[in-house]
Amino acid sequence: MNTGLEYVYYIHRWGIAETLSYPLLLSSLCVDDSSELATRKINLVAQYIESFVVRRSTNFKKFASSSIRYTMYSLVKELRGKSLEELGAILSQRLSDMNSTWEGMIDFRLHGQNKKFVTFLLSRMTAFVEEESGMTSSFDTYYKKKKGKPFEIEHIWANKFREHREDFDQESEFEEYRNKIGGLVLIPRGTNQSYGSKPYAEKLPHYVKENLLAQSLCEITYQNNPNFRNMIERLNLKFEPHLVFGKSDLLERQKLYIEICKAIWPNLIGSQISEVASHASNA
């Protein structure tokens, strides 16, 4: 992770094929650009790429080379010779014109083939919330921890259909909701296994000892925590504690996660254009 090229780092973890990303990253560079300007242009385009793939992924849409090649190569030609400001305007418009909207994320869930992306998404969200709340945090801590126990996806609901019969008639519907992104957090390996099968009432006291995204389920997190409350107000995020966690609570949490994603990946590209994007680039 290098300062000024954070988004290049992110798209190496979750991005488009290098045969498309390299031409796109280099497309706007001019021979007389300073090193600083070239770096900012590259990071700007990388920010667009990350926003593009995250939006596609949360809408269950593929971004294999064959499906996006024409889109990306046409963008390569459009970006040639553009200034930093022109670059930000073009890329922002491209995001605004996408068919894959954040509203489509309301149905996003974990399934058998997207575990890596869900881990990426939760890592970005967790680090973002913590850094915006003034905590020392990093994406790498959650995505690929170098020392100590790695983080794993934790289902807030235990896999026990019988405990949710009031909300669901069919077990298949329960399983679909249980895997929704709003019902997931990241927990260190071992801790996850130790109380993963317990009911929510027994898990909740343990969540207060975990990362801030998990802690936000607990009422005590909102007490004597001005940095966290200021972050909520500044970014207009509808965080709230959940003493119980039923179907309606999970859906509210799903909406919250969508709003967090909007804050991390706004339509406006570039730190000079969007203050929120500037905060995200430091995640």
N, C-alpha and C positions, 0 to 999 in steps of 0.2 A: 504494500500500500504506500504509494508515493503522493505527497501533497501536490495538488494540482492535476493529478491524473487518476483520481479516485474512481471515476466511472470506467476507465479502462480496466482497472482492477476488477470491478464488479462484472463487466461483460465477459471477462475471461472465465468467471464462475458460471454465469448464465447469460448467454448472448447468441448471436447468429454465427454462422460458419465464418471462419477466417477468410475464406475466398471472397466473402461479401463485406466483412467488417473492415479489412485492411484498405480496400479501395475507397470505402466510404470515409474512413478516418483520415485518409490522405487527400481526399478530393478537393477540399477547400484551401489547401496550403499553396502559397505562392513563394517563388524563389527569393523574394525580398522580405518575407515575413521574419521577424525576429524570433529567437528561440522561445521567448515568453509568449508571443502571439501564437506561434505554432502549437505550443503546448495547450493554450487555452482553447484553440479551435478543435484540437483532437479531443480534449476532454468534453467539449460541448457536444460534439457528434456522438461520443460514447454515451453521454447522458441520454441523448435521443434513443440510441440503440437499446439501452437498458429499459427505458420507459416503454418502448415498442414491444420488446419481448415479454415484459411483465404483464402488460395489458393483454397481449395475445394469450399468454399462458393462463391468466385468471379467467379468460373466456373460453378455455378449452380449445383454443385454435393453435394449429401447428405453425412453425416458422422454419421448416426445412428449406434448404436452398432452392429446391424446385418450386416451392410455393410462393416465395417472396423475391426471387431473382429479378424479375422485371421491375418490381417496385423499388428495389434497392439500387439497381443500375441506373434507373431513370433519376433517382435522387442524386446519385454520384454526379451526373451531368449538370443537375440543377445547382449543386453546391460549388462548382468550380469557380475559383477566383472571387468568392464572396468575402466581404468583411465580416468581422465578428458579430456586429449588430445585424447584418443581413442574414447571417447564418442562424442566429437565434430566432429571428422572425420566421424564416422558412421552416425550421424544424418545429417551432411551436405550432405553426399552421398545420403541418403534417400530423401532429398529434391530435389537434382539434378535429381533423377530418377523419380520424380512424373510426372504423365501424365497431371496433372492440372498445366498449366504454367501461368505465368503472362500475356502472350500474349492473352490468352483466356479471359482476363478481358475486352478486347476491346468492348465486347457486354454486359458487366455487367450493370444492371439497378435495380432500385427500383421496386418492385412489391408487390402484396397484402400480401405476407407471409414472407418478409425479412426485414421489417422496422427496427426491433431490430438490425439486423446485419449491415444494412446500417448506423444506428446511431453509432454503435460501430466502424465501419470502418472510418467514417468521424471524430469521436472523436479522434481516434488514429492518423490520418493524421494531424488534426488541431493542436493537442498538439505537435506532432513531429516537424512540420514546425516552430512553435513558439519557442520551446526550442532550436532547432538547430540555430535559429536566435538570441539567447541570451535573450529571453523573459522569464519571470516567467509564467509558464503554467502547466497544468496537465490534464491528461486524464479524471479524475473525473469531472472537471469543465464542460466538454462538454457532458459526457455520463450520469452522474447522479448528477447534481448540488445539494448540500445540502441546500443552501440558495439562495434566489432570484429566478428569473424566469428561468426555465429550458430551454435548447436549443432544438430546433426542426429542422427537415429537411426543408430546403427552396429550392424550385425550382427556378432556375435563370430565366427560362421562365415562364411567366404567362400561365395559362391554356386557351389560346385563339388561336385556330387553325388559325383563319382568319389573324392573324398578321404574319403568317409564310408560307403563300401560295406560296411564291417564292421558298421555299426550299422543300415543301412537297405537293404531289398531294392528298394523303390520310390522313385523320385525325388519323387513327390508327398508321400510321408510325410516325406522329408528336408526338403522345402520347408515343410511344416507345422511341424516341429520348429524349423527355422531361424528362423522368425518368432515363436516363443514369446517372451514378455516376458523370461524368464530368459536368453535369448540376445542381449539387446539392452542397449546403453548409449548415452549421449550423448557425442558427440565434435564438436569445432569443424569447421565446413565447411572443406574443403580438406585438413585432416588426415585426415578420413574417406575422402576420395577417394584420398589418397596411399597408404594401406595397406589399404583396404577389401577388396581381392581377394587379400591375402596369407594364407598359412596361419596358424593360431593361434600357432604357435611363433615366428613372425616378428613378429606383432602384440604379443605379451605384453610385451616390453621397452618398447614405446611407451606401453602403458596406464599404466605407473607415473608417467608425466608428465601424466596427465589428472586428471579429478575423482576424488574418493575412491571413488565407486561403481565406477568403472572400475579404479582402483588396487587395489581389494580382490581382484582376480583374481591379483595378484602377491604372491609370498611376502615380498618385502622390506617391503611395506606393514605387515606385522604385527610388524616388528622396530623397536625403539626408537620406538614410537608409542603411548605409554600412554593418550592421550586416546581414540584409536580403540579400543584394547583395552578400556578402561573402558566405552565406549559399548556394545560388544558384550556385555559381562557385565551391565551395568545393564539393558539392554533384552532380554537373553536372545535375541540374534540369532545364528544359526548361520553366521556368515561364515567362509569358509575359502579359502585360495589354491588355484588350479588350474594346475598345471604343464602339464597337457593338458586339453583341453575336448571330451570326447566326449559321447555321448547321456546317460549317467548324470550327468555333470557339469552338463549343461544342466538336467536335471530337479531336481538339488539346488539350483541357482541359482534355478529357478522357485519352489521352496518357500521359499527365503530371501526373495525379493521379496514373497511372500504375507505372511510374518512382518513385513516392514518396513511393508507396508500396514496390517496389524493395529495396529502401533504408532502410525502416523500417524492412522488413523481407527478408534479403539476404539469399542466399543459404548456406553461411558459418555460422555455428552455434558456438557461444561462443565469449565472449569479447576479449579473447586472439587471436582469429583467425581473427575477423573482427572488425575494429574500428567503422564502422557504427553500428554494432549490439550493441556495447557498448553505443553509444548515444541513441539508441532505448530503451535500458533497463532502461534508466533514465527518460523515458517519463512519 
